[in-house]
Amino acid sequence: MRLAIKFVSKSNFLFTHYSLPTIPSSRPRFPRSLASISNNFTFSGKKKSSLWVQRVSYKTETQLSDLMESGKEIQELNRNLYPAVEPYSTGFLKVSDIHTIYWEQSGNPNGHPVVFLHGGPGGGTSPSNRTFFDPEFYRIILFDQRGAGKSTPHACLEENTTWDLIDDIEKLREHLEISEWQVFGGSWGSTLALAYSQSHPDKVTGLVLRGIFLLRKKEIDWFYEGGAAAIYPDAWEPFRDLIPENERESFVTAYHKRLNSNDLETQCAAARAWTKWEMMTAHLLPNDDNIKRGDDDNFSLGRYDVCCPMMSAWDLHKAFPEADFKVVSDAGHSANEPGIAAELVAANEKLKNLLKN
């Protein structure tokens, strides 16, 4: 078992954990939707009982445990985003008869590999995603999941399941000849990261997660069936009003039908309404630039984001009772919120420092 730091941030919520759970080596029997993912975790129940670090020479486990318990950092952690960097290699990987995914690498070609799992599903990556990582230490791998970003065909839902995406992560790791890597995921990306780490625990050196999303019915109902409308009634009404009253018993079903319509305008109208609802609720303070992206039909058809209620992070924390929590008081859901971004950078810095020392 390798050392893995888990930094889990749900909007204004952060916790750290210092060892991987006991994970079955075979593919877990999750529903294909991962609807009950939290009930399928098997955790060791021991606190730092089998902790060791490959290629890191701490003298004893006790000394490492004492260092962690004390809360002392190896050095003061950077919390500022790193300067923008350009990829040193890019490419496309054909992962099925239908799908081809875009990938890129930036940072240090000989550095510690980290793979970024974007949200959505369908959100795609952006250049700013590279700035969470020290480019001198990390070999930064970004890729667009099936149907998202630069991957083709765009917005295609055929052969596009959770397990297809997890298989793609493994195909990309093998294609890039990486033996093991750190996994970074937020929102929907946290769902994939958790499922991937259970499917391939020997390939994961650490996890950095934010905006925990477990894809349970109560989370879907909260955000898409009217729960969050109590907080954002003005944003909810346009999302609601696109659907006739006789179909409002399930907004997810009604939007699914329209997003898969053969009529392009019907598709685009549903995608615009869906995306604007998400964009208007993703930040603590409204972000006009992001809200305007809802008017971009190409972007809207590729984005199915979910703003994650704190109960998801709390339930995961209860499954990891030894985790430490930290509150980010001035943030909403987005990784680009200043408080969340600062903690994500610090999470990567702590893992980096432990590996280096």
Salt bridges, closest charged atoms under 4 A:
GLU69 OE2 - LYS48 NZ 3.37
GLU73 OE2 - LYS350 NZ 2.92
GLU104 OE2 - ARG130 NE 2.62
ASP134 OD2 - LYS352 NZ 2.85
ASP167 OD1 - ARG27 NH2 2.72
ASP168 OD2 - ARG146 NE 2.64
GLU170 OE2 - ARG173 NE 2.73
GLU170 OE1 - HIS200 ND1 3.79
GLU174 OE2 - ARG173 NH2 3.88
GLU180 OE1 - ARG2 NE 2.69
GLU180 OE2 - ARG55 NH2 3.36
ASP202 OD2 - LYS203 NZ 3.55
GLU219 OE2 - ARG216 NE 2.85
ASP221 OD2 - LYS217 NZ 2.59
ASP241 OD1 - ARG240 NE 2.84
ASP241 OD1 - ARG248 NH2 3.79
GLU247 OE1 - LYS257 NZ 2.98
GLU247 OE2 - ARG258 NH2 2.79
GLU265 OE2 - ARG272 NH2 2.94
ASP295 OD1 - LYS276 NZ 2.74
ASP297 OD1 - ARG272 NH1 2.82
ASP305 OD2 - ARG303 NH2 2.85
ASP315 OD2 - ARG216 NH1 2.66
ASP315 OD2 - LYS218 NZ 3.64
ASP315 OD1 - LYS318 NZ 3.69
GLU322 OE2 - HIS17 NE2 3.67
GLU343 OE1 - ARG79 NH1 2.85
GLU343 OE2 - LYS326 NZ 3.55
GLU349 OE1 - LYS352 NZ 3.00
